[in-house]
Amino acid sequence: MTITIRHLTKSFSADTRVVNDVSFTIQPGEMFFLLGPSGCGKTTVLRMLAGFIDPDGGDILFQEKRMNDVPPQHRNTAMVFQNYAIWPHLTVYENIAYGPRAKKLDDDLIRQRVMKALRIVRMEELAQRKPAHLSGGQQQRVALARALAVEPDLILLDEPLSNLDTRLRIELREELQRIHLETRTTCLYVTHDQEEALSLADRIAVMNQGRIEQIGTPSEIYDHPANEFVARFMGEINVLPSNHSLAQMLNAPAGRKVGFRPQSAQLVSEGVAAVVKRSTYLGSKTELLVETATGEPLKLWINEAITPGQTIHFQVASKNLLLL
């Protein structure tokens, strides 16, 4: 089902517009991300799609049907929350059966849907366990299975991995990717985590202060950011004004800010000279904080150990320069 948002606005006070003229379309079966810092309005957009909050203006369309005045229970959406929100006194099976049962489906169909959802999240053997005996990752998979069991037109995921530790977050990210590839359920995923968005999204909308800054595939957003905010938010970057001597040395076009990612720098025998101020070993790379002859601090990622105080030379290929 195609989800269309047109010119959506929402204010919670007279002088603050939390969502400001937001428009985007989610294609059937797409994993669409709203990505941005805390307070940018992304969760408010998600809650308006769910029907928990009424928009002040704009339209929410499921296919061609306007949903602005449709109650949440009649939108055929499902929500996966940050804090799992599963019933502690019910078993895994009963938690997943809750939604289909609320729709007054017959017992055989309920069982079919629950067992299918359990199979998808690979938790059949834990059907009779209570949530207290599950890990955080297992509880979040129960929450996802509960969403799948109602066979929604749209799943809304509100920072579902933010309560998990790093290892579990990576595991669940891989599980979410597998589950989405298997089910192809249309999803709107809200997060502030760039890695989640880059690794899972079909497309990303980057939000800032209630507005959408850019919409594109992960590679489009990362490699061709629309502006400096998107470039900085999507990862480490060195930004230089267009008239900076380093930008000129790198043959950057005049009149535009130039950026480059730390991993784009290559050590060479002749190039931009810089003194290493700090060298930090990070396992897969060494992070250098360097200073150029003009006093510009830059961050470079390389694959060899460099001692602070050394002078190095580096270059950045023109294809890796980002024009902002």
LUMDOMAR-397606 format. One record per residue (C-alpha): residue number from 1; residue in three letters; chain; x negated, y, z negated. Coordinates in Angstrom, 1 decimal, padded with zeros to 4 digits, always signed. Layout:
seq / type / mol / c1 / c2 / c3
NUM / Ala / A / X / Y / Z
...
//
This chain:
seq / type / mol / c1 / c2 / c3
1 / Met / A / +000.0 / +000.0 / +000.0
2 / Thr / A / -001.3 / +003.5 / +000.9
3 / Ile / A / -001.4 / +006.0 / -002.0
4 / Thr / A / -001.4 / +009.6 / -001.0
5 / Ile / A / -002.1 / +012.6 / -003.3
6 / Arg / A / -001.3 / +016.0 / -001.9
7 / His / A / -002.2 / +019.3 / -003.6
8 / Leu / A / -001.8 / +018.0 / -007.1
9 / Thr / A / -002.1 / +020.5 / -009.9
10 / Lys / A / -001.8 / +020.4 / -013.7
11 / Ser / A / -002.3 / +022.9 / -016.5
12 / Phe / A / -002.1 / +022.3 / -020.2
13 / Ser / A / -002.4 / +026.0 / -021.1
14 / Ala / A / -001.8 / +029.3 / -019.3
15 / Asp / A / -005.5 / +030.0 / -018.6
16 / Thr / A / -006.8 / +026.5 / -017.9
17 / Arg / A / -005.9 / +024.5 / -014.8
18 / Val / A / -007.1 / +020.9 / -015.5
19 / Val / A / -006.3 / +019.6 / -012.0
20 / Asn / A / -006.6 / +022.2 / -009.2
21 / Asp / A / -005.3 / +021.4 / -005.7
22 / Val / A / -006.5 / +017.8 / -005.6
23 / Ser / A / -005.7 / +015.7 / -002.4
24 / Phe / A / -006.9 / +012.3 / -001.3
25 / Thr / A / -005.6 / +009.0 / +000.2
26 / Ile / A / -006.3 / +005.5 / -001.1
27 / Gln / A / -006.1 / +002.9 / +001.7
28 / Pro / A / -004.5 / -000.5 / +001.1
29 / Gly / A / -006.9 / -002.9 / -000.7
30 / Glu / A / -009.4 / -000.1 / -001.4
31 / Met / A / -011.5 / +000.3 / -004.5
32 / Phe / A / -011.3 / +004.1 / -004.8
33 / Phe / A / -013.3 / +005.9 / -007.5
34 / Leu / A / -012.7 / +009.3 / -009.2
35 / Leu / A / -016.2 / +010.2 / -010.5
36 / Gly / A / -017.1 / +013.2 / -012.6
37 / Pro / A / -018.3 / +014.5 / -015.9
38 / Ser / A / -016.1 / +014.5 / -019.0
39 / Gly / A / -013.3 / +017.1 / -018.8
40 / Cys / A / -013.3 / +017.4 / -015.0
41 / Gly / A / -009.7 / +016.2 / -014.7
42 / Lys / A / -010.1 / +012.7 / -013.4
43 / Thr / A / -008.2 / +010.9 / -016.2
44 / Thr / A / -005.4 / +013.5 / -015.9
45 / Val / A / -005.1 / +012.5 / -012.2
46 / Leu / A / -005.0 / +008.8 / -013.1
47 / Arg / A / -002.3 / +009.4 / -015.8
48 / Met / A / -000.2 / +011.4 / -013.3
49 / Leu / A / -000.3 / +008.5 / -010.9
50 / Ala / A / +000.7 / +006.1 / -013.7
51 / Gly / A / +003.7 / +008.4 / -014.5
52 / Phe / A / +002.5 / +009.2 / -018.0
53 / Ile / A / +002.1 / +012.9 / -017.2
54 / Asp / A / +004.2 / +015.0 / -014.9
55 / Pro / A / +002.3 / +017.2 / -012.3
56 / Asp / A / +003.0 / +020.9 / -012.2
57 / Gly / A / +002.8 / +020.9 / -008.4
58 / Gly / A / +002.0 / +018.6 / -005.5
59 / Asp / A / +003.1 / +015.2 / -004.4
60 / Ile / A / +002.3 / +011.6 / -005.3
61 / Leu / A / +003.3 / +009.2 / -002.5
62 / Phe / A / +003.3 / +005.4 / -002.5
63 / Gln / A / +003.6 / +004.7 / +001.2
64 / Glu / A / +006.0 / +007.4 / +002.2
65 / Lys / A / +008.0 / +007.4 / -001.1
66 / Arg / A / +007.6 / +010.4 / -003.4
67 / Met / A / +007.0 / +009.1 / -006.9
68 / Asn / A / +006.8 / +012.3 / -008.9
69 / Asp / A / +010.1 / +011.7 / -010.7
70 / Val / A / +009.9 / +007.9 / -010.9
71 / Pro / A / +009.4 / +006.5 / -014.4
72 / Pro / A / +006.2 / +004.6 / -015.1
73 / Gln / A / +007.9 / +001.2 / -015.4
74 / His / A / +009.3 / +001.5 / -011.9
75 / Arg / A / +006.1 / +002.4 / -010.1
76 / Asn / A / +004.7 / -001.2 / -010.0
77 / Thr / A / +001.3 / +000.0 / -011.3
78 / Ala / A / -000.9 / -001.7 / -013.9
79 / Met / A / -003.4 / -000.1 / -016.3
80 / Val / A / -006.7 / -001.3 / -017.6
81 / Phe / A / -007.8 / +000.8 / -020.5
82 / Gln / A / -011.2 / +001.7 / -022.0
83 / Asn / A / -010.3 / +000.1 / -025.3
84 / Tyr / A / -008.8 / -003.1 / -023.8
85 / Ala / A / -005.3 / -002.5 / -025.5
86 / Ile / A / -004.5 / -006.1 / -025.8
87 / Trp / A / -002.2 / -007.5 / -028.5
88 / Pro / A / -004.4 / -008.9 / -031.4
89 / His / A / -001.6 / -011.3 / -032.7
90 / Leu / A / -001.0 / -012.9 / -029.3
91 / Thr / A / -003.1 / -015.5 / -027.6
92 / Val / A / -004.9 / -014.8 / -024.3
93 / Tyr / A / -002.0 / -016.6 / -022.5
94 / Glu / A / +000.7 / -014.6 / -024.2
95 / Asn / A / -001.1 / -011.3 / -023.6
96 / Ile / A / -001.2 / -012.0 / -019.9
97 / Ala / A / +002.4 / -013.3 / -019.8
98 / Tyr / A / +003.7 / -010.1 / -021.5
99 / Gly / A / +004.0 / -008.1 / -018.2
100 / Pro / A / +005.7 / -010.8 / -016.1
101 / Arg / A / +008.0 / -011.6 / -019.1
102 / Ala / A / +009.0 / -007.9 / -019.3
103 / Lys / A / +010.0 / -008.1 / -015.7
104 / Lys / A / +012.4 / -011.0 / -016.6
105 / Leu / A / +010.8 / -013.5 / -014.3
106 / Asp / A / +011.6 / -017.2 / -014.9
107 / Asp / A / +009.3 / -019.4 / -017.0
108 / Asp / A / +007.8 / -021.3 / -014.1
109 / Leu / A / +006.9 / -018.2 / -012.2
110 / Ile / A / +005.4 / -016.6 / -015.3
111 / Arg / A / +003.3 / -019.7 / -015.9
112 / Gln / A / +002.1 / -019.7 / -012.3
113 / Arg / A / +001.1 / -016.0 / -012.4
114 / Val / A / -000.7 / -016.4 / -015.8
115 / Met / A / -002.6 / -019.4 / -014.7
116 / Lys / A / -003.5 / -017.7 / -011.4
117 / Ala / A / -004.8 / -014.6 / -013.2
118 / Leu / A / -006.7 / -016.8 / -015.7
119 / Arg / A / -008.4 / -018.6 / -012.8
120 / Ile / A / -009.3 / -015.3 / -011.1
121 / Val / A / -011.0 / -014.0 / -014.2
122 / Arg / A / -012.4 / -017.5 / -015.0
123 / Met / A / -010.9 / -017.8 / -018.5
124 / Glu / A / -008.6 / -020.9 / -018.1
125 / Glu / A / -010.3 / -022.6 / -021.0
126 / Leu / A / -009.7 / -019.7 / -023.4
127 / Ala / A / -005.9 / -019.4 / -022.8
128 / Gln / A / -005.0 / -020.3 / -026.4
129 / Arg / A / -007.6 / -018.1 / -028.1
130 / Lys / A / -006.8 / -014.9 / -030.1
131 / Pro / A / -008.6 / -011.7 / -029.1
132 / Ala / A / -010.5 / -011.6 / -032.4
133 / His / A / -012.4 / -014.7 / -031.2
134 / Leu / A / -013.4 / -013.1 / -027.9
135 / Ser / A / -016.4 / -011.0 / -027.0
136 / Gly / A / -015.8 / -007.4 / -025.7
137 / Gly / A / -016.4 / -008.6 / -022.1
138 / Gln / A / -013.9 / -011.4 / -022.5
139 / Gln / A / -011.3 / -009.1 / -023.9
140 / Gln / A / -011.7 / -006.7 / -021.0
141 / Arg / A / -011.3 / -009.7 / -018.6
142 / Val / A / -008.0 / -010.5 / -020.4
143 / Ala / A / -006.9 / -006.9 / -019.9
144 / Leu / A / -007.7 / -007.3 / -016.2
145 / Ala / A / -005.9 / -010.6 / -015.9
146 / Arg / A / -002.9 / -009.0 / -017.6
147 / Ala / A / -002.9 / -006.3 / -014.9
148 / Leu / A / -003.2 / -008.8 / -012.1
149 / Ala / A / -000.4 / -011.0 / -013.5
150 / Val / A / +002.3 / -008.4 / -012.7
151 / Glu / A / +001.1 / -008.3 / -009.0
152 / Pro / A / +001.0 / -004.5 / -008.9
153 / Asp / A / +000.7 / -002.3 / -005.9
154 / Leu / A / -001.9 / -000.3 / -007.7
155 / Ile / A / -004.3 / -001.0 / -010.6
156 / Leu / A / -005.5 / +002.0 / -012.5
157 / Leu / A / -008.8 / +001.5 / -014.3
158 / Asp / A / -009.7 / +004.1 / -017.0
159 / Glu / A / -013.4 / +003.8 / -017.7
160 / Pro / A / -013.0 / +000.1 / -018.4
161 / Leu / A / -016.6 / -000.7 / -019.0
162 / Ser / A / -017.7 / +002.2 / -021.2
163 / Asn / A / -017.2 / +000.3 / -024.5
164 / Leu / A / -019.6 / -002.5 / -023.5
165 / Asp / A / -023.3 / -002.8 / -024.0
166 / Thr / A / -025.7 / -002.5 / -021.0
167 / Arg / A / -025.9 / -006.3 / -020.3
168 / Leu / A / -022.2 / -006.8 / -020.5
169 / Arg / A / -021.5 / -003.8 / -018.4
170 / Ile / A / -023.7 / -005.2 / -015.6
171 / Glu / A / -022.0 / -008.6 / -015.9
172 / Leu / A / -018.5 / -007.2 / -015.8
173 / Arg / A / -019.4 / -004.9 / -012.9
174 / Glu / A / -020.3 / -008.0 / -010.9
175 / Glu / A / -017.1 / -009.7 / -012.0
176 / Leu / A / -015.0 / -006.8 / -011.0
177 / Gln / A / -016.6 / -006.8 / -007.6
178 / Arg / A / -016.0 / -010.5 / -007.1
179 / Ile / A / -012.3 / -010.2 / -008.3
180 / His / A / -011.6 / -007.2 / -006.0
181 / Leu / A / -013.1 / -009.1 / -003.0
182 / Glu / A / -010.9 / -012.1 / -003.9
183 / Thr / A / -007.6 / -010.2 / -004.6
184 / Arg / A / -008.0 / -007.1 / -002.5
185 / Thr / A / -005.7 / -005.3 / -004.8
186 / Thr / A / -005.6 / -001.5 / -004.3
187 / Cys / A / -007.5 / +000.2 / -007.2
188 / Leu / A / -008.1 / +003.6 / -008.6
189 / Tyr / A / -011.1 / +003.6 / -010.9
190 / Val / A / -012.0 / +006.5 / -013.1
191 / Thr / A / -015.5 / +006.8 / -014.5
192 / His / A / -018.4 / +009.2 / -015.3
193 / Asp / A / -020.9 / +006.4 / -014.6
194 / Gln / A / -022.7 / +006.9 / -011.2
195 / Glu / A / -024.1 / +003.4 / -011.2
196 / Glu / A / -020.6 / +001.9 / -011.5
197 / Ala / A / -019.3 / +004.0 / -008.7
198 / Leu / A / -022.3 / +003.4 / -006.3
199 / Ser / A / -022.2 / -000.4 / -006.9
200 / Leu / A / -018.4 / -001.0 / -006.8
201 / Ala / A / -016.7 / +001.7 / -004.8
202 / Asp / A / -015.4 / +001.6 / -001.2
203 / Arg / A / -015.1 / +005.3 / -001.4
204 / Ile / A / -015.8 / +007.9 / -004.1
205 / Ala / A / -014.2 / +011.3 / -004.9
206 / Val / A / -016.6 / +013.4 / -007.0
207 / Met / A / -014.7 / +015.8 / -009.2
208 / Asn / A / -015.8 / +019.0 / -011.0
209 / Gln / A / -013.7 / +021.4 / -013.0
210 / Gly / A / -010.4 / +020.1 / -011.7
211 / Arg / A / -011.4 / +020.1 / -008.0
212 / Ile / A / -012.8 / +017.5 / -005.6
213 / Glu / A / -016.3 / +018.4 / -004.4
214 / Gln / A / -016.7 / +015.6 / -001.9
215 / Ile / A / -015.1 / +012.3 / -000.8
216 / Gly / A / -017.1 / +009.6 / +001.0
217 / Thr / A / -018.7 / +006.2 / +000.8
218 / Pro / A / -021.4 / +005.6 / -001.8
219 / Ser / A / -024.2 / +006.0 / +000.7
220 / Glu / A / -022.6 / +009.2 / +002.1
221 / Ile / A / -022.2 / +010.7 / -001.3
222 / Tyr / A / -025.8 / +009.8 / -002.5
223 / Asp / A / -027.7 / +010.4 / +000.8
224 / His / A / -025.7 / +013.4 / +002.1
225 / Pro / A / -024.3 / +015.3 / -000.9
226 / Ala / A / -022.1 / +018.2 / +000.0
227 / Asn / A / -023.6 / +020.6 / -002.5
228 / Glu / A / -026.0 / +020.9 / -005.4
229 / Phe / A / -023.5 / +019.8 / -008.0
230 / Val / A / -022.9 / +016.5 / -006.2
231 / Ala / A / -026.6 / +016.0 / -005.6
232 / Arg / A / -027.5 / +016.5 / -009.2
233 / Phe / A / -024.6 / +014.4 / -010.6
234 / Met / A / -025.3 / +011.4 / -008.4
235 / Gly / A / -028.8 / +010.9 / -009.8
236 / Glu / A / -032.2 / +012.4 / -010.4
237 / Ile / A / -033.2 / +015.1 / -007.9
238 / Asn / A / -035.7 / +017.9 / -007.5
239 / Val / A / -034.1 / +021.1 / -006.1
240 / Leu / A / -036.1 / +023.9 / -004.6
241 / Pro / A / -034.9 / +027.2 / -003.2
242 / Ser / A / -035.3 / +027.6 / +000.6
243 / Asn / A / -038.0 / +030.2 / +000.3
244 / His / A / -040.1 / +028.2 / -002.2
245 / Ser / A / -043.6 / +027.5 / -001.0
246 / Leu / A / -043.2 / +023.8 / -001.6
247 / Ala / A / -040.0 / +023.8 / +000.6
248 / Gln / A / -042.0 / +025.5 / +003.3
249 / Met / A / -044.9 / +023.0 / +002.9
250 / Leu / A / -042.4 / +020.2 / +003.3
251 / Asn / A / -041.2 / +021.9 / +006.6
252 / Ala / A / -037.7 / +022.5 / +005.2
253 / Pro / A / -035.3 / +024.7 / +007.3
254 / Ala / A / -035.0 / +028.3 / +006.2
255 / Gly / A / -031.9 / +029.6 / +004.4
256 / Arg / A / -030.9 / +026.5 / +002.5
257 / Lys / A / -031.9 / +024.9 / -000.8
258 / Val / A / -033.8 / +021.7 / -000.4
259 / Gly / A / -033.8 / +018.6 / -002.7
260 / Phe / A / -035.5 / +015.3 / -002.8
261 / Arg / A / -035.0 / +012.2 / -005.0
262 / Pro / A / -038.0 / +011.2 / -007.2
263 / Gln / A / -038.3 / +007.9 / -005.3
264 / Ser / A / -038.8 / +009.7 / -002.0
265 / Ala / A / -042.2 / +011.0 / -002.9
266 / Gln / A / -045.2 / +009.1 / -001.4
267 / Leu / A / -048.7 / +009.5 / -002.7
268 / Val / A / -051.1 / +010.4 / +000.1
269 / Ser / A / -054.7 / +011.6 / +000.4
270 / Glu / A / -053.7 / +015.0 / +001.7
271 / Gly / A / -050.4 / +016.7 / +000.9
272 / Val / A / -048.8 / +018.8 / -001.8
273 / Ala / A / -051.2 / +019.0 / -004.7
274 / Ala / A / -049.8 / +018.5 / -008.3
275 / Val / A / -051.2 / +017.9 / -011.7
276 / Val / A / -049.7 / +015.0 / -013.7
277 / Lys / A / -048.3 / +016.3 / -017.0
278 / Arg / A / -046.7 / +013.1 / -018.2
279 / Ser / A / -046.7 / +009.5 / -017.0
280 / Thr / A / -044.0 / +007.1 / -018.3
281 / Tyr / A / -044.0 / +003.4 / -017.5
282 / Leu / A / -040.4 / +002.2 / -017.0
283 / Gly / A / -041.0 / -001.4 / -015.9
284 / Ser / A / -039.8 / -001.3 / -012.3
285 / Lys / A / -041.5 / +002.1 / -011.7
286 / Thr / A / -043.7 / +004.8 / -013.3
287 / Glu / A / -042.1 / +008.2 / -013.8
288 / Leu / A / -044.4 / +011.2 / -013.3
289 / Leu / A / -043.7 / +014.7 / -014.5
290 / Val / A / -045.9 / +016.9 / -012.3
291 / Glu / A / -046.6 / +020.6 / -011.8
292 / Thr / A / -047.5 / +022.1 / -008.5
293 / Ala / A / -050.0 / +024.9 / -008.0
294 / Thr / A / -047.0 / +027.3 / -008.0
295 / Gly / A / -045.9 / +026.1 / -011.4
296 / Glu / A / -042.9 / +024.1 / -010.1
297 / Pro / A / -042.1 / +021.1 / -012.4
298 / Leu / A / -041.1 / +018.0 / -010.4
299 / Lys / A / -040.2 / +014.4 / -011.2
300 / Leu / A / -041.7 / +011.6 / -009.0
301 / Trp / A / -041.3 / +007.8 / -009.2
302 / Ile / A / -044.2 / +005.7 / -008.0
303 / Asn / A / -045.3 / +002.1 / -008.3
304 / Glu / A / -048.8 / +002.6 / -009.9
305 / Ala / A / -050.2 / +003.9 / -013.2
306 / Ile / A / -051.5 / +007.5 / -013.2
307 / Thr / A / -053.3 / +009.1 / -016.1
308 / Pro / A / -052.0 / +012.5 / -017.3
309 / Gly / A / -054.3 / +015.3 / -016.3
310 / Gln / A / -055.1 / +013.8 / -012.8
311 / Thr / A / -054.4 / +015.8 / -009.7
312 / Ile / A / -052.4 / +013.9 / -007.1
313 / His / A / -051.2 / +014.6 / -003.6
314 / Phe / A / -047.8 / +013.7 / -002.3
315 / Gln / A / -045.5 / +014.1 / +000.7
316 / Val / A / -041.8 / +013.7 / +001.4
317 / Ala / A / -040.6 / +012.5 / +004.8
318 / Ser / A / -038.2 / +015.0 / +006.5
319 / Lys / A / -035.5 / +012.3 / +006.7
320 / Asn / A / -035.5 / +012.1 / +002.8
321 / Leu / A / -035.0 / +015.9 / +002.4
322 / Leu / A / -031.5 / +016.8 / +001.3
323 / Leu / A / -030.2 / +020.2 / +002.5
324 / Leu / A / -027.9 / +021.7 / -000.1
//
